[in-house]
Structures are given as C-alpha cells and as structure tokens.
C-alpha cells in the first residue's frame, strides 16, 4: 500500500514538473519571436534617419545661398575709385595698395556675384575724372563713397545705398566755444568747407555766405582749422573720425551727427554697362541686401568706420 501511495505521489510530481516546463517554453517563444520581428523595424528607422539627415543639411546649405549667387560669373568689369578718402578707399603705407571699406565691399560683392575686375586692379583717379569716366562709359563701376545725388543721376545709374553717412562739425582741440552746428548758424565763426561735397551743400543752404571759406580738398579745410585760419569745418563723419583716430588730423568732433539721409553712399554704374547687362543693377542690389542680412556689411563697417 505504501509503495502504491509513493508511486502515485512520484507520478503527480513528475507530471507537474513536465507541465511547468512546457508552460515556460510556450511563454518564452512568443517573446523571442517579438524580438526578432522588432529588430528589422529599428534598422529601417535608423536607415530613414540617415537618409533624411543629408537632405536636411543640403536644404540648410541651399537656404544660405542667395538667388543672385554667381549671377555675373564670367563678366569682367572696369572698376574705378578715388584713393583719397579714408577709410573708404585709400592707399596703404606702401603707397600702391588700395584698402578701405569700399575695397572690402567690392571683394565681398565679387564672392557673391562672381564677376571679375578688368586687369585684376581697381583704377585710381580723382573724383572729377572718376565722374567723367563713368559718364563716358570708360568705367563700368565706380566705388568711392559716392553720394547718389540727383545731379549725378543725370549721367550715371546707382545701386541701392550701402552706407548712409551723416556730417559733423570739427574744431580745434582747444576750442571750447563751439559745441554743435547750432553755434555756426549766426555767422560769428568762419567755417572751412570742401567744394562739391554734401557738407558744402549744407553750408550754402544753412550758414551765412560771408562765414564760409571754400577749399578744393578736405585736407586743406582741416589744415585751415588746425592753423587757426578757420574756426570749424563740416564734413562726413566716417572720414573725419578716421582721420582724427589715426592722428592724421588734430581736431575734435563736437555735437551730434546730422544731415543723415543726405549722404547716401552707393555704387555708380555707367549707362553703357547697364545697357549691356540689363539686370546688373538688380544683381548688385540683391547682393547688397544679402550682405546686409548676413552681417557682412556690419563687419566691414566695424573694421573701417568704428
């Protein structure tokens, strides 16, 4: 009897063990199948991400390229300037290398539009011959801090403004009586002005005629004030500030910048080149807008005018 009971017990235990083992195997099998099924899905997702990444990078690179990129590739332009107006266009200490805001500006425009400068050099000349050369079509582009005046527009075209320069009053370093342009309107002080400039235009329109001393160059106007022959001079802020900063001129600026919006610097283009390339002004305007938006113009301004 005992043997039968033991036998029954052993059979029951073994059956339970076998059932437990089958249950464990059946539970594990679906889990294994699930893992095998999910692995390809992860691989597909990774592949999709890999394919999308270059596409996104390419889109970003394309977005940074302006529509005017290389619009003038293969075009050779005769470019002129006047290397007498620092910090926009003047000669380095070697006496032969042109440098300044306008030179860097032209380089930036070349990188965007892709044009070449005829002969690989910017031609240097005084402002008078520069204007004549543009009006006669001997130059294609003039880059010399040129103001887009109504008079000049009769003989040449202009791009949009790339720099808006106001004018200021400069006096001797020890002058404590003149503090702003308002002090000059009464005619008590003599004012040295360079003919043909926006400053001269302002002086003729706003100052008594008998207090104005006219000079052919701003260098002579500066010297007149330094030597005590005149009490003050009026001229563009960038040029005056730079000349004082470098020690070329021993004067000081008084009062605030004024007459802003009246000295808008733009590139001049001959009628001939505009006829030859009808879209050239739009090309340059688009490039100027791009250089303004991406901060390049601010970078050039900080380098030369601040």
TORBADO-574269 format. One line per field, with one value per residue (C-alpha): x, y, z; residue number from 1. Coordinates in steps of 0.02 Angstrom, whole numbers, padded with zeros to 5 digits. Example, Ala and Ser with C-alpha at 12.3 -4.5 7.8 and 13.67 -1.06 7.14 Angstrom:
BEGIN
x = 00615, 00684
y = -00225, -00053
z = 00390, 00357
resi = 1, 2
% end
This chain:
BEGIN
x = 00000, 00139, 00226, 00068, 00049, 00232, 00215, 00062, 00149, 00302, 00193, 00100, 00261, 00338, 00180, 00179, 00363, 00331, 00182, 00283, 00422, 00302, 00220, 00388, 00439, 00273, 00289, 00468, 00435, 00324, 00447, 00589, 00483, 00439, 00622, 00663, 00518, 00564, 00749, 00720, 00600, 00736, 00858, 00733, 00705, 00893, 00910, 00770, 00854, 01019, 00936, 00844, 00998, 01096, 00936, 00911, 01093, 01081, 00923, 01010, 01159, 01043, 00946, 01109, 01149, 01069, 00973, 01099, 01246, 01364, 01238, 01385, 01503, 01614, 01581, 01733, 01700, 01811, 01806, 01866, 01886, 01970, 02104, 02096, 01954, 01997, 01927, 01829, 01965, 02145, 02322, 02415, 02587, 02669, 02587, 02521, 02395, 02216, 02123, 01969, 01783, 01747, 01888, 01824, 01647, 01697, 01783, 01626, 01520, 01638, 01619, 01430, 01407, 01561, 01617, 01799, 01884, 01962, 02151, 02139, 02155, 02040, 02084, 02126, 02085, 02022, 01835, 01821, 01896, 01803, 01635, 01686, 01747, 01582, 01477, 01579, 01574, 01761, 01723, 01585, 01579, 01627, 01657, 01716, 01590, 01489, 01329, 01183, 01137, 01006, 01140, 01246, 01095, 01087, 01247, 01256, 01150, 01161, 01130, 01037, 01125, 01257, 01312, 01219, 01342, 01292, 01402, 01481, 01570, 01756, 01852, 02025, 02066, 02070, 01909, 01778, 01657, 01585, 01486, 01370, 01317, 01189, 01333, 01381, 01215, 01235, 01385, 01500, 01625, 01714, 01683, 01802, 01709, 01765, 01675, 01570, 01529, 01368, 01443, 01466, 01288, 01229, 01336, 01275, 01094, 01106, 01252, 01281, 01378, 01513, 01565, 01605, 01784, 01789, 01931, 01967, 02006, 01953, 02136, 02154, 01994, 02061, 02227, 02139, 02057, 02217, 02312, 02177, 02126, 01950, 01852, 01769, 01743, 01597, 01624, 01567, 01577, 01669, 01811, 01834, 01826, 01953, 02074, 02067, 02085, 02242, 02321, 02319, 02208, 02224, 02047, 01898, 01717, 01584, 01397, 01299, 01297, 01168, 01101, 01084, 01000, 01079, 01243, 01190, 01340, 01300, 01392, 01386, 01361, 01386, 01237, 01339, 01362, 01178, 01129, 01246, 01186, 01004, 00991, 01156, 01081, 00957, 01102, 01202, 01051, 01014, 01195, 01196, 01036, 01113, 01273, 01168, 01061, 01206, 01302, 01446, 01415, 01414, 01578, 01658, 01589, 01658, 01829, 01846, 01722, 01713
y = 00000, 00119, 00079, 00123, 00288, 00333, 00285, 00395, 00541, 00525, 00520, 00677, 00773, 00724, 00773, 00943, 00969, 00925, 01043, 01184, 01158, 01165, 01321, 01409, 01363, 01423, 01590, 01618, 01575, 01725, 01842, 01778, 01795, 01976, 02023, 01950, 02047, 02216, 02217, 02250, 02391, 02478, 02455, 02530, 02682, 02711, 02699, 02826, 02947, 02925, 02966, 03119, 03196, 03236, 03302, 03423, 03479, 03508, 03611, 03720, 03748, 03793, 03916, 04010, 04034, 04192, 04185, 04307, 04190, 04194, 04299, 04390, 04243, 04266, 04454, 04569, 04747, 04901, 04970, 05139, 05228, 05379, 05328, 05492, 05462, 05358, 05248, 05204, 05199, 05249, 05186, 05081, 05133, 05054, 05188, 05064, 04951, 05015, 04975, 05025, 04995, 05006, 04886, 04754, 04788, 04754, 04593, 04535, 04577, 04477, 04325, 04333, 04385, 04304, 04448, 04488, 04658, 04702, 04687, 04625, 04803, 04944, 05103, 05253, 05432, 05598, 05623, 05735, 05611, 05470, 05550, 05591, 05413, 05342, 05461, 05421, 05233, 05215, 05141, 05015, 05034, 05175, 05131, 05284, 05328, 05414, 05502, 05462, 05643, 05699, 05788, 05630, 05526, 05625, 05543, 05375, 05247, 05197, 05043, 05046, 05132, 05029, 05161, 05314, 05444, 05597, 05751, 05829, 05985, 05976, 06113, 06140, 06029, 06177, 06257, 06264, 06391, 06290, 06140, 06099, 06153, 06270, 06383, 06411, 06474, 06651, 06691, 06727, 06593, 06553, 06379, 06289, 06181, 06074, 06122, 05990, 05896, 05867, 05971, 06117, 06095, 06103, 06255, 06356, 06317, 06346, 06461, 06646, 06662, 06776, 06649, 06510, 06478, 06364, 06240, 06118, 05974, 05925, 05909, 06096, 06129, 06027, 06121, 06290, 06247, 06175, 06334, 06449, 06518, 06450, 06410, 06249, 06130, 06020, 05851, 05670, 05581, 05422, 05514, 05642, 05514, 05403, 05547, 05601, 05423, 05392, 05558, 05624, 05767, 05855, 05913, 05856, 05820, 05920, 05891, 05751, 05684, 05774, 05789, 05600, 05529, 05664, 05574, 05400, 05305, 05192, 05108, 05205, 05109, 05180, 05187, 05081, 04933, 04940, 04931, 04785, 04690, 04744, 04651, 04712, 04841, 04711, 04589, 04714, 04766, 04584, 04556, 04714, 04655, 04484, 04558, 04668, 04523, 04405, 04537, 04561, 04748, 04769, 04675, 04789, 04944, 04889, 04861, 05029, 05154, 05123
z = 00000, 00045, -00118, -00216, -00124, -00155, -00337, -00357, -00274, -00385, -00540, -00486, -00451, -00617, -00712, -00626, -00671, -00852, -00861, -00781, -00909, -01059, -00991, -00976, -01153, -01228, -01136, -01195, -01378, -01421, -01334, -01441, -01598, -01549, -01529, -01699, -01776, -01696, -01744, -01930, -01886, -01786, -01930, -02053, -01939, -01924, -02112, -02137, -02014, -02106, -02271, -02200, -02115, -02275, -02354, -02209, -02214, -02401, -02376, -02247, -02362, -02507, -02397, -02361, -02545, -02619, -02782, -02855, -02823, -02973, -03071, -03153, -03171, -03323, -03331, -03324, -03260, -03265, -03087, -03028, -02861, -02786, -02663, -02568, -02447, -02295, -02227, -02384, -02515, -02485, -02504, -02378, -02316, -02469, -02575, -02703, -02616, -02607, -02448, -02351, -02336, -02523, -02566, -02443, -02504, -02685, -02633, -02544, -02696, -02807, -02695, -02711, -02893, -02968, -03081, -03118, -03108, -03276, -03267, -03088, -03020, -02966, -03061, -02951, -03001, -02929, -02909, -03061, -03185, -03097, -03134, -03313, -03344, -03282, -03385, -03542, -03513, -03488, -03317, -03282, -03093, -02975, -02792, -02698, -02562, -02698, -02650, -02764, -02798, -02923, -03023, -03039, -03086, -03248, -03310, -03219, -03128, -02945, -02841, -02677, -02533, -02443, -02316, -02252, -02189, -02090, -02068, -01913, -01851, -01809, -01717, -01643, -01495, -01375, -01439, -01301, -01377, -01522, -01460, -01605, -01779, -01700, -01646, -01828, -01895, -01828, -01936, -01789, -01839, -02003, -02073, -02193, -02321, -02468, -02628, -02714, -02552, -02457, -02317, -02436, -02496, -02315, -02276, -02426, -02380, -02192, -02150, -02187, -02350, -02279, -02147, -02273, -02332, -02484, -02517, -02656, -02537, -02363, -02314, -02342, -02244, -02097, -02103, -02105, -01939, -01866, -01913, -01844, -02014, -01987, -01830, -01887, -02031, -02078, -02161, -02168, -02000, -02058, -02144, -02006, -01865, -01953, -01988, -01806, -01743, -01845, -01796, -01973, -01916, -01748, -01719, -01616, -01661, -01570, -01562, -01643, -01820, -01927, -02104, -02109, -02261, -02369, -02398, -02457, -02525, -02672, -02816, -02979, -03143, -03316, -03433, -03555, -03437, -03386, -03569, -03597, -03443, -03413, -03246, -03173, -03054, -02987, -02967, -02865, -02762, -02720, -02669, -02561, -02475, -02444, -02372, -02259, -02198, -02162, -02063, -02186, -02206, -02016, -02009, -02138, -02052, -01884, -01963, -02051, -01979, -01792
resi = 1, 2, 3, 4, 5, 6, 7, 8, 9, 10, 11, 12, 13, 14, 15, 16, 17, 18, 19, 20, 21, 22, 23, 24, 25, 26, 27, 28, 29, 30, 31, 32, 33, 34, 35, 36, 37, 38, 39, 40, 41, 42, 43, 44, 45, 46, 47, 48, 49, 50, 51, 52, 53, 54, 55, 56, 57, 58, 59, 60, 61, 62, 63, 64, 65, 66, 67, 68, 69, 70, 71, 72, 73, 74, 75, 76, 77, 78, 79, 80, 81, 82, 83, 84, 85, 86, 87, 88, 89, 90, 91, 92, 93, 94, 95, 96, 97, 98, 99, 100, 101, 102, 103, 104, 105, 106, 107, 108, 109, 110, 111, 112, 113, 114, 115, 116, 117, 118, 119, 120, 121, 122, 123, 124, 125, 126, 127, 128, 129, 130, 131, 132, 133, 134, 135, 136, 137, 138, 139, 140, 141, 142, 143, 144, 145, 146, 147, 148, 149, 150, 151, 152, 153, 154, 155, 156, 157, 158, 159, 160, 161, 162, 163, 164, 165, 166, 167, 168, 169, 170, 171, 172, 173, 174, 175, 176, 177, 178, 179, 180, 181, 182, 183, 184, 185, 186, 187, 188, 189, 190, 191, 192, 193, 194, 195, 196, 197, 198, 199, 200, 201, 202, 203, 204, 205, 206, 207, 208, 209, 210, 211, 212, 213, 214, 215, 216, 217, 218, 219, 220, 221, 222, 223, 224, 225, 226, 227, 228, 229, 230, 231, 232, 233, 234, 235, 236, 237, 238, 239, 240, 241, 242, 243, 244, 245, 246, 247, 248, 249, 250, 251, 252, 253, 254, 255, 256, 257, 258, 259, 260, 261, 262, 263, 264, 265, 266, 267, 268, 269, 270, 271, 272, 273, 274, 275, 276, 277, 278, 279, 280, 281, 282, 283, 284, 285, 286, 287, 288, 289, 290, 291, 292, 293, 294, 295, 296, 297, 298, 299, 300, 301, 302, 303, 304, 305, 306
% end
